[in-house]
Amino acid sequence: MSFVKFITSKVFLKQLALAIVAIVVLSFIMLKWLNITTNHGEFVVVPDLKGKSIETVKIELADNDLAMEIQDSANYNPNYPKYSVIEQDPIAGSQVKENRKIYLILNPSGYRKVEVPNVLKRTFRQAKPQLQALEFKIGKITYIDNIGKDVVLGMKHNGETLKPGAMLPLTSTIDLVLGNGKR
């Protein structure tokens, strides 16, 4: 039998028609299966979680069939309560599939602690930018009799003497004791 006769034969044309019908039916079944398993067209709106406590967030995400993943704690933000959400991804109002993870960044319990630098026996002009660069605030300045005018002779925090290397929370106020240039 020649190739042209085989292609035009009833047996080949029946098999070709059956193959085309099978491909169409399988494609249709596969597309319907994908629609069902991926919940095509069904979305959950992400709630606004900023400023809410972790317990409230857990309840709210469970009600919306969403999962939670805590990424990290950021720098302390005094505008938000401790251990509350300060950032979320995806943002509030986004449409996502159910069981999607919502990534959260929490507000820590307070400012991180920073080591107090050694500014003793340095001039106030040198010490001030060094302390401010570490985000410390300069508090009350007192003078005592000492030949070194404006030389830092001591540091205090909340009335207690500070030694270089002590750990204080960021944005703490440091009072300085300076020399007045008199003997």
N, C-alpha and C positions, 0 to 999 in steps of 0.2 A: 504494500500500500504506500502510495506516495504521500509526501508531507502535505500537499495542498488538499488531497482527498481526506486526509486525517483531520485537518483543520475544519473542513466543511462538513464533516460527518455529524450525524445526529448525536452520537455518543459523546463526542468532544463538546458540542454546543450545550448538551444537558449538563455535563460536568462543570463547564464554565459558568452557566447560569446558577447552578447550585453553589458554586464557590462564591459568586458575587452576592447571592442572597445570604450565605453564611457570614460573609464579612460585614454586610450591612446590619444583620441581626446582632452579631457580636459587638460591633461598634455601638449600636444603640444600647445594648445591655451594659457595656462598659461605661458609657456616659451617664446612664441612670445610676449605676453603682457609685460612680464618683460624686454625683450630686448628693446622694444619700449619705455617704461616709464623710464628706467634707462639709456638710451642712451648708451647701451653696446658697448664698443670699441671706443667711442668718447671721446676725451680728449682735454683739453685746456692746453697749456704750460704756466706756471707762469712766468711773465716777471721779470727782475731784477729791483727792486725798490729802492735799496740802494742809498742814496745821493739825491734822488729826492724830490721835495716839495710835500706837501699834495695835492695841486691842480692838479699837473701833475699826481700823483698817481691815483687820482679819475678818470681822463680822461682815463688813460691807462687801469685801471681795468674795466671800463665800456666798452671799446672797446673789451676787451677779455671776456666779460660776467662773471666777477668775482666780488665778494663783498669784502668790506674792513671793518676790525674791528681794531680800535686803542686800543692796550692793555695798554700801559703805556709810560711814558717818562723815559728814562734811565739817567744815569749820563751824564753830558755834555761832548761831544766829540768835541774838536776844529777842528778836521779833516773834519767834516761834517757841512753844513750850518744849521742855526737855523730852527727848526720845519721840518727837513727833516728825511727821514726814515733811521735808522741805523741798524735795524734788521727786518727780515720778516720770517714768517712761514706759509706755506711751502716755502722752499728755491727756488731761481730762477732756472728755467729749469725743475722743477717738473711737472708731468702730473697730472691734477686734473679734476674733472667734472665741467661743467659750473655752475655758481652761487655759487661756493665754496667760503667760507670766507678766506681771506688772513689776518693773524694777523700781525700787524705792531707795532714796537716800535720806537718812535720819539725822536729826539734830542731836548732837552729843549732849551730855549732861552739863557741860560747862566749857569754858575756854580751856584749850590745852595749856599745859604748864611749860614755861620757858625758863631757861637758866639765866640768872641775873649775871651780867658781865662784870668784870673787875674794872670799875671806873674810879677806884680809890686812888688818891694822889694824882689825879688828872684834873685839868681845869674844867669848869662848868661848861665852857664852850666846846670841849671835846666830849664830855660825858653826855650832854643833852642829846645830840644826834644819835649817839650809839644806843642810848636807852629808847629813844623814839623809834629807831629802826626796828627794834624788837617789839614794838607796839606797847611799850610801857608808857604810862603817863607820869609827868613830873608833877609832884604834889607841892607841899609846903617846903619852902627853902628857909633854913635857919642858919645864922652865922655865929661862929664862936671865935674867940681870940686865937689867931694863928698867923704866922708870918706870910703864908701862902694865900694871896688874895684870890678868891673864887676857886680854890682847890677843894675838890671833894674829899672830905675827911670821914664821912660816914653816910650810911643809907639806912632808911627806916621804912617799914611797911606796917601800917596799923599800930604805930607806936613801938614796935619791936625792932631792934637792931638787925639789919640784914648783913649777911656775909656774901661775898662774891661766890657764885656757884649754887646759891639757894634756888629752889624751883618756885616760881610764882605763876599764877594763871595769867594768860595774855590779857592785856589792857589793865593790869594792876597799877595802882598809883604808888610811886616811890617818892618818899620825902628825902631831901638831901640836906646834909650838914656841910656847910662850906666855911672856909677860912675868911676872915674879914680883913686881913692884911696888917693887923696890929700884933705887937708882941705880947 
